[in-house]
Amino acid sequence: MYHNEVEKLPWYYDALDNDLEEEIRILGVMTGRFLDLGTGPGTQAIQLSKIGYSVTGTDISEGAIKRARRLSNKVNFKVDNILETQLNEEEFDFIFDRGCFHVLAPENRRDYVKTVHKVLAKNGFLFLKCFSIKEPMTESPYKFSAKDISSLFARYFNILKIKETVYQGTLETWPKALFVVMKKSPSHIQPYADQLHFINLYLGI
Ligand SMILES: C[S@@+](CC[C@H](N)C(=O)[O-])C[C@H]1O[C@@H](n2cnc3c(N)ncnc32)[C@H](O)[C@@H]1O
């Protein structure tokens, strides 16, 4: 996939993702440790490093990382499967996932959420872009509603924003997408079922 004509991949976008750019402006923080998760062509990681962040770009694809390394020596590009990650606990202040989460198999989503929570520092931000259920394209990555996002992430993150937007790239019509801004919760909130389980254990039921 990343051997030739990378610039023609549907998700290829040379500039910084418009929604992330806007969010960074709102936050007003231009320094810190940024992970571009599933970096692919590396464009987002490179743009973030130009702003002044200390950037790591990871991808499961060796080909992608090999190619991205040739484009920038400012970004720390490395091969990493987020589902078996070698990244350290609390290693990043910010994570941007633009298109990795939405390609993962549904059975891996819970592990993904726990892992990104773990590698984010206290009060860290997760910026997520994924396809929206409003996108009519049939051959596509998985699609999500705001409710899907809440039910997957709310246990570990404060969801600050879920915005209907588009996924910028090389397609003639940019697919409908969600842009989600989340802040790491201090400790994950036990949902009702878990609480009940512990109460039952305590009561010996
Ligand atoms: C749709 S592409 C988006 C690439 C890049 N974020 C961008 O916006 O240009 C998704 C990327 O996620 C990577 N990916 C898929 N599964 C992954 C995993 N388990 N761990 C890390 N990267 C993964 C793929 O190799 C691919 O490069």
Ligand as a Chemical Component Dictionary entry (heavy atoms), coordinates in Angstrom:
data_LIG
# 
_chem_comp.id                   LIG 
_chem_comp.type                 NON-POLYMER 
_chem_comp.pdbx_formal_charge   0 
_chem_comp.three_letter_code    LIG 
# 
loop_
_chem_comp_atom.comp_id 
_chem_comp_atom.atom_id 
_chem_comp_atom.alt_atom_id 
_chem_comp_atom.type_symbol 
_chem_comp_atom.charge 
_chem_comp_atom.model_Cartn_x 
_chem_comp_atom.model_Cartn_y 
_chem_comp_atom.model_Cartn_z 
_chem_comp_atom.pdbx_ordinal 
LIG C1  C1  C 0  -6.740 5.327  6.779  1  
LIG S1  S1  S 1  -4.991 5.224  7.077  2  
LIG C2  C2  C 0  -4.679 6.845  7.752  3  
LIG C3  C3  C 0  -3.238 7.246  7.754  4  
LIG C4  C4  C 0  -2.903 8.606  8.381  5  
LIG N1  N1  N 0  -3.381 8.702  9.734  6  
LIG C5  C5  C 0  -3.431 9.750  7.576  7  
LIG O1  O1  O 0  -4.340 10.427 8.035  8  
LIG O2  O2  O -1 -2.924 9.974  6.466  9  
LIG C6  C6  C 0  -4.950 4.160  8.539  10 
LIG C7  C7  C 0  -3.567 3.768  8.978  11 
LIG O3  O3  O 0  -3.666 2.997  10.183 12 
LIG C8  C8  C 0  -2.673 1.983  10.156 13 
LIG N2  N2  N 0  -3.058 0.907  11.093 14 
LIG C9  C9  C 0  -4.026 -0.021 10.930 15 
LIG N3  N3  N 0  -4.080 -0.851 12.000 16 
LIG C10 C10 C 0  -3.121 -0.420 12.855 17 
LIG C11 C11 C 0  -2.678 -0.870 14.127 18 
LIG N4  N4  N 0  -3.240 -1.953 14.717 19 
LIG N5  N5  N 0  -1.670 -0.221 14.749 20 
LIG C12 C12 C 0  -1.092 0.860  14.137 21 
LIG N6  N6  N 0  -1.450 1.326  12.921 22 
LIG C13 C13 C 0  -2.461 0.692  12.285 23 
LIG C14 C14 C 0  -2.618 1.558  8.690  24 
LIG O4  O4  O 0  -1.416 0.905  8.335  25 
LIG C15 C15 C 0  -2.807 2.904  7.986  26 
LIG O5  O5  O 0  -1.571 3.508  7.660  27 
# 
loop_
_chem_comp_bond.comp_id 
_chem_comp_bond.atom_id_1 
_chem_comp_bond.atom_id_2 
_chem_comp_bond.value_order 
_chem_comp_bond.pdbx_ordinal 
LIG C1  S1  SING 1  
LIG S1  C2  SING 2  
LIG S1  C6  SING 3  
LIG C2  C3  SING 4  
LIG C3  C4  SING 5  
LIG C4  N1  SING 6  
LIG C4  C5  SING 7  
LIG C5  O1  DOUB 8  
LIG C5  O2  SING 9  
LIG C6  C7  SING 10 
LIG C7  O3  SING 11 
LIG C7  C15 SING 12 
LIG O3  C8  SING 13 
LIG C8  N2  SING 14 
LIG C8  C14 SING 15 
LIG N2  C9  SING 16 
LIG N2  C13 SING 17 
LIG C9  N3  DOUB 18 
LIG N3  C10 SING 19 
LIG C10 C11 SING 20 
LIG C10 C13 DOUB 21 
LIG C11 N4  SING 22 
LIG C11 N5  DOUB 23 
LIG N5  C12 SING 24 
LIG C12 N6  DOUB 25 
LIG N6  C13 SING 26 
LIG C14 O4  SING 27 
LIG C14 C15 SING 28 
LIG C15 O5  SING 29 
# 
